[in-house]
Amino acid sequence: MKTVAHRSANDECIDVGAPMSALTSALREAVDAKVGEGASFGKREEVALELMNEAGRRCLEEDLQGIADRHEEHVLIDDVLHRRHEPGEVTYHSLCGGLVVKRYTYRAVGERNAPTAVAMELEAGLMERATPALAGRICLGYAKTHSRSIEEDLRSSFRVPPSRSTIERIGKGLGKEAQSAVARVEAYVRAGEQVPKEAVAVSIGLDRTSVPMEEDRMPGEPPATRRKKRTKPYERQAPAPVDVNYRMAYVGTVSMTDKDGECLVGRRYAASASEGPQGILRRMVADVRGALRQNPELEVGVMQDGAPEMWNLVRGALDGEPLVDSWREGIDRYHLNKRLGEVLRVVESDEAQRKVQLESWQDDFDTNDATIDDIETWLLDEIACRDGEEVETLNEHATFIDNNKDRMRYAGLREVGLPVGSGVTEGACGTVVGDRAKGKGRRWRPEGLDPAFTLRSIYCSDRMPQFCKHLKSRYTATIRAAA
């Protein structure tokens, strides 16, 4: 069987067949020495993976030590002269286990109290004291779930991950770095994305959903939320009293749709209440801008529920975009249908007749933009011949229709390929926020939630691999020997 080869920087083919054969023979010999030739295949596989981890760990540790040993008293870090500051022995983390390396920190020459830099870390591209491969895996894992699950997944794959607390620290660190760089990095990622040929429209939506937030309780104040009383004594000092309160988080989506209004590409964003919606609105508008630069003929639309605050935020964001001359607006049809169902329960006692009438309106919505005007006229006639609580209920829905009927022209929206429902945005409330931030026992502080939301948004927008490539460059620098 032909051996695998790779290409070097000068594009010369290098055959690794002989070293690979020697490595394979050495591994088989080591497995035989540890479990014997008569062991089951499953046991031999387990031991082989264990030995490969240890061999990889030693190799990586020696590589990092070699990089550190090359750096002399003075080095140039991105052409800035630095001098050795302090020695230290540090454990770095990889998929194969801990890497113990002796290295120096450095400080810029001529700058008083300059921040320290680790030349070895910058040359090797270590990220939050993790190797690039482990950091990429934690980025993905932290976007999807909590540190316990990340550790379990790695161990079940016969890897040697660091502790859960270390995984948590690395994940938060990567998330904070991603948070500070997301707008710039996404610009590079967006530049490499292509608008599908089938796309005829781009639609955005903004919504809110709740997240359990941990907040400090004032001394002496009673709990604001019910908590199960702890019976097991604390081994260490009891933590400060806190309350868990649900706060609103913002969720935004950008969808490119075909002529039938079906989503071809979706981008999803989330931000905590402390961070606010302006950051994700800028990123959403940047997606729209990028799409219009590729295809200026795309129809632009906004589809969401009727919350006035959300509409004011989205309109303000689009008003500031020069490439967007105009856009169409739509109230999510599900929300309208829910109101129409409540109206019919008041005016029609027969359930079968209510169903027939609602289905008739649905057919009309698909073909006639004046349908909502006809419904409004009918509703006003019903109000005129009723009294009491029925009038109050019907008036509430009539007012909603009067205020929003220009955003209920669903035939026109369908004609240009825009969706008539906010299902993408509603779904993002669950997939971006709910799946990551909610669950039994989960509660957040802003400093943990914001980095998690940043990585989660990147993952749910199918941008994680490209984003990580650019994120890694923020942890590297050019290291040269000083003359």
Legacy VTK file of the C-alpha trace (Angstrom):
# vtk DataFile Version 3.0
C-alpha trace
ASCII
DATASET POLYDATA
POINTS 483 float
0.000 0.000 0.000
1.329 3.428 -0.952
2.321 5.598 1.964
0.933 9.069 2.570
3.097 12.038 1.674
2.782 15.742 2.402
4.187 18.876 0.788
6.629 21.246 2.380
6.804 25.009 1.954
8.885 24.686 -1.246
6.267 22.243 -2.620
8.693 19.308 -2.727
7.052 15.934 -2.083
8.441 14.271 1.052
8.001 10.531 1.483
7.231 9.565 5.098
6.910 5.869 4.355
10.061 4.703 6.139
9.475 6.685 9.374
5.827 5.604 9.388
6.796 1.954 9.041
9.268 2.286 11.894
6.627 4.029 14.024
4.083 1.295 13.306
6.553 -1.441 14.209
7.545 0.341 17.420
3.909 0.792 18.398
3.081 -2.863 17.788
6.127 -3.888 19.831
5.047 -1.609 22.689
1.479 -2.978 22.616
2.792 -6.546 22.665
5.032 -5.709 25.618
2.133 -4.236 27.597
-0.707 -6.691 26.930
0.871 -9.658 25.149
0.088 -11.090 21.724
-2.882 -13.080 23.000
-4.924 -10.090 24.202
-8.284 -9.327 22.570
-8.416 -6.835 19.716
-10.472 -4.426 21.839
-7.832 -4.411 24.555
-5.040 -3.977 22.027
-6.915 -1.036 20.485
-7.344 0.604 23.881
-3.666 0.210 24.724
-2.571 1.350 21.256
-4.570 4.560 21.634
-3.150 5.093 25.114
0.403 4.646 23.851
-0.210 6.913 20.846
-1.405 9.604 23.234
1.729 9.281 25.338
3.999 9.256 22.272
2.219 12.313 20.887
2.430 14.059 24.244
6.189 13.493 24.458
6.691 14.636 20.876
4.709 17.841 21.405
6.392 18.542 24.733
9.838 18.195 23.129
8.771 20.467 20.253
7.621 23.212 22.626
10.762 22.884 24.739
12.835 23.127 21.569
11.094 26.349 20.593
11.616 27.791 24.085
15.306 26.806 24.123
15.941 28.640 20.838
14.920 31.992 22.285
17.881 33.935 23.618
18.283 36.910 25.973
16.800 39.322 23.417
14.181 38.542 20.778
12.090 40.544 18.344
8.350 39.981 18.790
6.628 41.430 15.719
9.799 43.542 15.243
9.648 44.970 18.787
12.760 44.305 20.878
12.077 42.293 24.047
14.375 41.154 26.886
14.036 38.094 29.097
12.048 38.801 32.231
11.369 35.729 34.406
11.899 31.968 34.021
9.066 29.566 34.702
7.877 25.994 34.301
4.333 25.784 32.998
1.979 22.959 32.095
0.266 23.452 28.758
-2.642 21.324 27.612
-3.156 19.128 24.561
-5.442 16.361 23.388
-2.713 13.947 24.473
-2.226 15.281 27.994
-0.205 17.915 29.836
2.995 19.353 28.346
5.481 20.613 30.941
7.775 23.268 29.471
10.461 25.522 30.952
10.353 28.901 29.273
10.960 32.623 29.858
8.603 35.543 29.806
9.769 38.674 27.976
9.194 42.416 28.281
9.597 45.167 25.707
12.866 47.070 26.044
12.558 50.730 26.998
8.930 50.497 28.158
8.386 50.841 31.899
6.179 48.099 33.406
5.497 46.698 29.953
3.157 43.689 29.860
4.900 40.335 29.765
4.836 38.137 26.678
5.778 34.495 26.236
7.702 34.183 22.987
7.341 30.400 22.925
3.534 30.600 23.181
3.336 33.207 20.411
5.593 31.256 18.057
3.761 27.965 18.682
0.312 29.577 18.479
-0.804 28.328 21.895
-4.248 29.585 22.845
-5.094 30.146 26.514
-2.254 27.677 27.320
-3.799 25.045 25.053
-2.427 23.648 21.813
-4.284 24.789 18.667
-5.962 21.386 18.225
-7.290 21.268 21.786
-8.310 24.936 21.676
-10.280 24.329 18.483
-12.019 21.346 20.058
-12.893 23.336 23.184
-14.167 26.234 21.040
-16.551 23.826 19.353
-17.470 22.092 22.599
-18.031 25.308 24.560
-20.312 26.534 21.781
-22.380 23.365 22.074
-22.448 22.414 25.743
-20.894 22.649 29.212
-17.392 21.643 30.320
-18.496 18.370 31.936
-19.832 17.114 28.620
-16.709 18.276 26.759
-14.513 16.303 29.159
-16.718 13.210 28.877
-16.683 13.361 25.057
-12.899 13.661 24.916
-12.319 10.837 27.371
-14.764 8.582 25.515
-12.661 9.244 22.382
-9.596 7.996 24.287
-8.114 11.477 24.573
-6.450 12.905 27.699
-8.186 16.217 28.365
-7.394 18.614 31.216
-9.726 18.980 34.200
-13.233 20.411 33.861
-12.168 23.633 35.577
-9.317 24.023 33.089
-11.649 23.320 30.163
-14.016 25.958 31.574
-11.172 28.467 31.892
-9.950 27.814 28.355
-13.481 27.982 26.946
-14.222 31.302 28.651
-10.878 32.720 27.558
-11.408 31.726 23.946
-14.959 33.035 24.108
-13.820 36.414 25.459
-11.192 36.686 22.741
-13.804 35.760 20.147
-16.185 38.310 21.651
-13.636 41.128 21.352
-12.742 40.189 17.768
-16.021 38.854 16.389
-16.922 41.834 14.199
-13.500 41.913 12.511
-13.122 38.157 12.180
-16.642 37.726 10.818
-15.808 40.300 8.145
-13.063 37.969 6.854
-15.330 34.925 7.115
-18.199 36.736 5.384
-15.928 37.771 2.505
-15.414 34.102 1.638
-19.123 33.187 1.692
-21.213 32.930 -1.453
-24.851 33.874 -1.840
-26.691 30.811 -3.238
-27.700 31.172 -6.885
-31.273 30.249 -5.948
-31.546 33.114 -3.436
-34.029 35.855 -4.317
-34.428 37.553 -0.930
-32.745 38.180 2.412
-34.853 38.429 5.546
-33.960 39.438 9.101
-35.753 39.147 12.426
-35.183 40.080 16.065
-36.769 38.550 19.156
-36.172 38.031 22.884
-36.153 35.062 25.223
-35.396 34.602 28.912
-32.179 33.312 30.506
-31.601 32.366 34.186
-29.125 34.884 35.621
-27.345 34.629 38.963
-27.435 37.939 40.848
-25.988 38.899 44.217
-28.466 39.228 47.065
-28.120 42.098 49.484
-27.115 41.053 53.035
-30.148 40.310 55.170
-32.551 40.255 52.240
-34.847 37.204 51.916
-34.501 35.007 48.793
-36.338 36.391 45.784
-36.778 32.894 44.355
-37.622 29.572 45.935
-34.556 27.458 46.598
-34.268 23.970 48.000
-32.730 24.139 51.459
-29.257 22.588 51.623
-28.927 19.759 54.175
-25.342 18.708 53.454
-22.820 21.001 55.196
-20.275 22.887 53.088
-16.758 21.516 53.231
-15.439 25.021 52.732
-16.860 28.472 53.317
-20.472 28.812 52.155
-20.840 30.926 48.996
-22.381 34.381 49.142
-26.190 34.355 48.876
-27.554 34.836 45.360
-30.902 34.937 43.580
-31.668 33.429 40.189
-33.742 35.803 38.080
-34.794 35.394 34.469
-33.567 38.218 32.228
-34.264 38.785 28.566
-31.641 37.928 25.944
-31.797 39.096 22.339
-31.870 36.709 19.380
-31.426 37.772 15.754
-31.427 35.901 12.455
-30.549 36.558 8.822
-32.006 34.202 6.200
-31.457 33.958 2.460
-34.551 32.492 0.827
-35.529 31.027 -2.533
-38.572 31.918 -4.643
-40.784 29.827 -2.358
-39.600 31.619 0.776
-37.628 28.577 1.961
-34.452 29.281 3.918
-31.255 28.422 2.021
-28.708 29.934 4.425
-29.300 31.049 8.004
-27.147 33.120 10.353
-28.068 33.222 14.036
-27.023 35.627 16.762
-27.596 36.063 20.495
-26.707 38.674 23.099
-27.386 38.918 26.806
-29.393 41.732 28.369
-26.179 43.292 29.709
-24.583 43.290 26.254
-27.680 44.637 24.506
-28.882 44.175 20.921
-26.801 46.755 19.086
-23.812 44.479 18.494
-25.800 41.665 16.904
-27.843 44.166 14.878
-24.622 45.510 13.347
-23.535 41.971 12.498
-26.951 41.185 11.005
-26.864 44.300 8.820
-23.304 43.381 7.772
-24.708 40.042 6.518
-27.360 41.898 4.529
-24.724 44.266 3.135
-22.493 41.385 2.087
-25.383 39.637 0.344
-26.419 42.786 -1.531
-22.884 43.403 -2.711
-22.959 40.005 -4.388
-26.528 40.282 -5.635
-28.067 43.800 -5.581
-31.360 42.373 -6.885
-32.132 40.579 -3.614
-35.364 41.644 -1.969
-34.858 42.760 1.652
-37.466 41.975 4.278
-38.117 41.982 8.017
-40.278 39.219 9.486
-40.956 39.064 13.253
-43.699 39.343 15.846
-45.487 42.586 16.696
-43.341 43.841 19.615
-42.844 47.596 18.895
-39.427 47.677 20.593
-38.056 45.016 18.251
-39.395 46.847 15.190
-37.833 50.141 16.284
-34.456 48.468 16.775
-34.462 46.729 13.392
-35.686 49.783 11.496
-33.024 51.928 13.103
-30.329 49.449 12.065
-31.534 49.221 8.442
-31.972 52.996 8.159
-28.247 53.402 8.615
-27.278 50.983 5.812
-26.628 52.784 2.467
-27.144 49.638 0.370
-30.689 49.162 1.690
-32.962 51.656 -0.096
-36.182 50.031 1.117
-37.471 46.848 2.636
-40.694 44.943 3.120
-42.119 44.172 6.534
-44.231 41.311 7.769
-45.886 40.315 11.042
-45.377 36.636 11.723
-48.455 34.897 10.347
-48.614 32.427 13.229
-49.164 35.272 15.679
-51.927 36.720 13.495
-53.611 33.320 13.155
-53.540 32.932 16.930
-55.415 36.212 17.290
-57.906 35.303 14.582
-58.577 32.036 16.391
-59.345 33.958 19.578
-61.696 36.249 17.624
-63.573 33.283 16.161
-64.001 31.714 19.606
-65.915 34.838 20.603
-68.143 35.207 17.519
-68.661 31.563 16.477
-69.733 28.832 18.897
-69.440 25.963 16.398
-65.871 24.589 16.349
-66.242 23.092 12.870
-67.371 26.428 11.461
-64.453 28.190 13.135
-62.050 25.788 11.461
-63.677 26.297 8.048
-63.499 30.077 8.374
-59.860 30.083 9.486
-58.844 27.811 6.596
-60.698 30.062 4.170
-58.777 33.082 5.419
-55.496 31.190 5.042
-56.240 30.484 1.378
-57.136 34.124 0.824
-53.939 35.355 2.517
-51.908 33.382 -0.034
-53.553 35.045 -3.030
-54.996 38.431 -2.039
-53.231 41.234 -0.162
-56.592 42.854 0.629
-57.658 39.902 2.798
-56.656 41.621 6.019
-58.773 44.658 5.063
-61.800 42.408 4.545
-61.200 40.752 7.921
-60.918 44.139 9.621
-64.238 45.291 8.111
-65.948 42.071 9.196
-64.518 42.378 12.703
-65.718 45.969 13.120
-69.216 44.882 12.079
-69.117 42.131 14.718
-68.034 44.623 17.384
-70.924 46.954 16.503
-73.531 44.342 17.374
-71.989 43.105 20.646
-71.444 44.405 24.144
-69.701 43.687 27.441
-66.503 41.626 27.701
-66.874 40.390 24.137
-66.436 43.947 22.846
-63.293 44.449 24.956
-61.744 41.249 23.613
-62.630 42.012 19.987
-61.497 45.638 20.268
-58.065 44.508 21.431
-57.610 42.369 18.317
-59.131 45.015 16.036
-56.637 47.570 17.343
-53.741 45.187 16.707
-54.917 44.601 13.129
-55.430 48.332 12.501
-51.904 49.122 13.721
-50.214 46.333 11.760
-52.354 45.526 8.697
-49.798 46.990 6.275
-47.434 44.240 7.492
-50.012 41.506 6.841
-49.905 41.497 3.023
-48.710 37.914 2.787
-49.440 37.382 -0.912
-47.036 40.194 -1.778
-44.367 38.796 0.519
-44.692 35.347 -1.034
-44.486 36.814 -4.523
-40.970 38.172 -3.924
-39.728 35.080 -2.045
-39.895 36.434 1.495
-41.105 34.203 4.352
-44.494 34.815 5.934
-43.491 33.419 9.334
-40.729 34.087 11.820
-40.014 30.403 12.371
-36.272 30.856 11.806
-36.076 33.479 14.552
-38.412 31.611 16.898
-36.358 28.472 16.354
-33.132 30.345 17.082
-34.492 31.267 20.512
-34.379 27.542 21.237
-31.296 26.406 19.333
-29.002 29.342 20.122
-30.168 30.296 23.620
-32.352 27.543 25.033
-30.142 24.554 24.212
-26.994 26.253 25.541
-28.128 28.531 28.347
-31.125 26.798 29.864
-31.457 23.482 31.600
-31.661 22.028 35.076
-29.431 23.868 37.514
-27.971 26.276 34.954
-27.526 29.929 35.823
-25.215 32.561 34.437
-23.215 35.669 35.095
-22.720 38.076 32.169
-18.976 37.394 32.092
-19.716 33.730 31.342
-22.852 34.093 29.232
-21.518 36.626 26.734
-18.517 34.509 25.603
-20.758 31.422 25.416
-23.296 33.296 23.263
-20.522 34.528 20.961
-19.230 31.018 20.285
-22.761 29.590 20.135
-23.794 32.140 17.499
-20.749 31.333 15.384
-21.442 27.610 15.643
-25.169 27.916 14.854
-24.305 30.106 11.838
-22.092 27.320 10.378
-19.005 29.529 10.665
-16.976 27.763 13.364
-14.185 26.184 11.224
-13.499 29.388 9.279
-13.793 31.553 12.384
-11.303 29.439 14.342
-8.715 29.753 11.567
-8.775 33.530 11.920
-9.050 33.424 15.725
-5.826 31.409 15.929
-3.910 34.228 14.237
-4.674 36.471 17.227
-2.552 34.172 19.401
0.536 34.210 17.179
3.361 36.609 16.484
6.536 36.656 14.394
9.490 35.802 16.634
13.020 36.543 15.415
16.418 36.558 17.019
17.655 40.054 17.843
20.800 41.153 16.018
LINES 1 484
483 0 1 2 3 4 5 6 7 8 9 10 11 12 13 14 15 16 17 18 19 20 21 22 23 24 25 26 27 28 29 30 31 32 33 34 35 36 37 38 39 40 41 42 43 44 45 46 47 48 49 50 51 52 53 54 55 56 57 58 59 60 61 62 63 64 65 66 67 68 69 70 71 72 73 74 75 76 77 78 79 80 81 82 83 84 85 86 87 88 89 90 91 92 93 94 95 96 97 98 99 100 101 102 103 104 105 106 107 108 109 110 111 112 113 114 115 116 117 118 119 120 121 122 123 124 125 126 127 128 129 130 131 132 133 134 135 136 137 138 139 140 141 142 143 144 145 146 147 148 149 150 151 152 153 154 155 156 157 158 159 160 161 162 163 164 165 166 167 168 169 170 171 172 173 174 175 176 177 178 179 180 181 182 183 184 185 186 187 188 189 190 191 192 193 194 195 196 197 198 199 200 201 202 203 204 205 206 207 208 209 210 211 212 213 214 215 216 217 218 219 220 221 222 223 224 225 226 227 228 229 230 231 232 233 234 235 236 237 238 239 240 241 242 243 244 245 246 247 248 249 250 251 252 253 254 255 256 257 258 259 260 261 262 263 264 265 266 267 268 269 270 271 272 273 274 275 276 277 278 279 280 281 282 283 284 285 286 287 288 289 290 291 292 293 294 295 296 297 298 299 300 301 302 303 304 305 306 307 308 309 310 311 312 313 314 315 316 317 318 319 320 321 322 323 324 325 326 327 328 329 330 331 332 333 334 335 336 337 338 339 340 341 342 343 344 345 346 347 348 349 350 351 352 353 354 355 356 357 358 359 360 361 362 363 364 365 366 367 368 369 370 371 372 373 374 375 376 377 378 379 380 381 382 383 384 385 386 387 388 389 390 391 392 393 394 395 396 397 398 399 400 401 402 403 404 405 406 407 408 409 410 411 412 413 414 415 416 417 418 419 420 421 422 423 424 425 426 427 428 429 430 431 432 433 434 435 436 437 438 439 440 441 442 443 444 445 446 447 448 449 450 451 452 453 454 455 456 457 458 459 460 461 462 463 464 465 466 467 468 469 470 471 472 473 474 475 476 477 478 479 480 481 482
